[in-house]
Each structure stands twice: as C-alpha cells, then as structure tokens.
Amino acid sequence: MAVVLRLSRAGTHKAPFYHVVATDSRKPRDGAYLEDVGIYDPTRRPELIQLKGDRIEYWLKKGARPSETVAEVLRKAQKAAKPAEAKK
C-alpha cells in the first residue's frame, strides 16, 4: 500500500477549504482516508495552515510521499514558523 499525503476538498461552491490527509494512493480524492493531519484554507488572507506536525512527521517516516501541493503547503508552514521562532 502506497501512502500519500494529499488534499481532500471540503467547503462549498466557490469557498473551498482542504483537509490534509494521509491516504492510500488508490483511493479517490475525497474518499476514505487513514488519518486527517491538518487543514489548509487558501481563501483566507493570510492563508490558514493548521498542521499536526508530529503526525505528518510520523507518516513521512513511514514512507508516505506528499503530493506537490502538500509539499508546497509544508514549505509555507515551515517558512511561517521560522520568524516566530526567531522572535523568541
């Protein structure tokens, strides 16, 4: 079973938000998933990114591969976290 981290669409017409999920690569986009590991809302300004870092790390260590979009969301989350750490 190939596990991927990808986005699952939710929300209404013209107001989408996404769940970041760990799922079997053979399942449909909005189908059953193994675990919900975060939320991504691109319609808000600034974008809302809430991730369960420990669970994402767990799945990556188990061999899960992030989709291109999830990889970009992870980069944005890390970039946003760095200035917060610098202020401490």
Protein Blocks (a to p, Z undefined) as FASTA:
>chain_A
ZZddddddedjehiacdddddddfkbcfklccfbdcbdcdfkbccddddddfklmmmmmm
nopacdfklmmmmmmmmmmmmmmmmmZZ
